[in-house]
Amino acid sequence: MRTLFFVSMILTSLSVSAQEKEKDTLSNWTKGGVFTLLFNQASFSNWIAGGENSVSGTVSINYDFNYKNGDWSWDNKIITKYGLSNISGAGTRKTDDSFEFNSLLGKKAGDNWSYSLLLNIRSQFTDGFDYATSPKSVTSKFFAPGYVTVGSGMLYKKSDNFNINVSPATMKATFVSKSLTANASVFGVDQGKTSRYEIGFYASVFYKAKLMDNVTMENIFNTYSNYMEDPQNIDLNYQINFVMQINKYLSTNLNFHMIVDDNASSQIQLKQLFGLGVNYIF
């Protein structure tokens, strides 16, 4: 045989899910989450159309642990993602890297309204690089940038699947390493500094819905405006997650993430992740 070719494409997701929250009646805690492992591989041999051998994987965790006792509620969510890819000739690079912790404490004020105190922490695990430079240059590090947001306000919570929080008095801190600001300002932090502090308005919305028997949708949205500088430049952070259960073992997962933050980038940041795979539910 003059030409022998072998092409394989695998898009597999191994998900270990606890999608129905379990309540601990002794401590008033409700807990539940999803662990997902996505694996992608492509191989080419004598493939005339071209292509590069590649392998990649992404691990993500979406976990909730909520507390309710009388007039008090305390909702917590952790979202983490980390992915790597290896492309022939290009080496190993990150495809995803994020950590986010949301905590919302509420004291009932009446009906579905509560006085609230929020904490939001966002960062990443490992260094990020700009591969357009030679040699590659470091653009970010662990907790550099790191964002910490603390605020008080009012919470409207109709259920564990829907809430709106408004915090007109919110402090936002941005942290970076000194090596990143040695030559220029980055992420809004001045040259030579390691932190930036702001006071502003913060609002968040969480909405989770069952679109049909086998499709669920989760929306996470927050916005922030800095009173002290350019309040018209509003930061936006929006995630939407779809889980489409094909059968007991197979599902399709789609995640879309958008960030608007002029301190980090003058352009809209967009990220999309899609996976078809196998689930184990417990």
Steps between C-alpha positions, in 0.01 A plus 500: 500500500654827381341718770411396848318737728354484841280776646347493846298761681379443854297752692428341833377643825507301822272671745438401857188690600294562810235707331227459760597678820487297819386663822659426837204534736725522806703799383256662251757472219407432137790376287548392139739534210642380169850374422586488130799368308515579128753321278563581134741330260575528126752296300600527131718291270543581130185711521499714183270768645756561774476523876710482814500218752357627828378391839326711762311465824294723729395443860219706655309506828172679566400452865236660725472481877214703646376552856158608626379538858201718583552851363862431405628364169855447378558401135843393374617398153842389373577488128843378388635412154842393377594376155816413304564417135800361318522575129774350285768765448351747747546316828274510804281803568214593727151497354313593818591618849264657751391493861194679638340494844168672571358535852175679583373542857140613549280605797129505415344847483155402371339270242779403255730788598806481728782724616812360335877480523693364203850371435635421153854372430631442146841394375691223322735215593810528278697744284354633176721586201501717188628266227516781243825622658836325468577368750149464643420750775305453822170692501344363820577285804324328788281766666653755263257627414294408802168673559327528838159668522316565828171688526176548691152559367169325436431148376184383321487120518196316373664155515839328489474532120435874477640801683593864435745685721558877492793649695533879468795505743761258367878485534696337219870419534729394214832331579796431271865402546766773486672327206194567282493876579878549481481675163136602457156514657300177466144404594444855625788478752755782463859433399709382793192429716346167599138595577212726409192582710164628382160588645198450281165342415468123458205291385468127432236263363486121526237303310480126443217340304393165364421572137363152440529155653860452391630859465606738779632855469700699758562877472753690713520875441667784691579861429711766670543878468787688667376824665855637524605478135307477170171372650358478146750222419295215646663159554294199392555131572250249359499120483234270360521122534284245322488132592306285253449148632477261204435193714607363837867498401545749214475880515603810308649794689525855366658793686517860380690768694522873424703766688502876445769671710689795354770472768589151377436542125357758263318219318214271600635170632313191377545131579295196392533136603306209352514135596313178421553221746420240757342576839491313827236644733498431873 
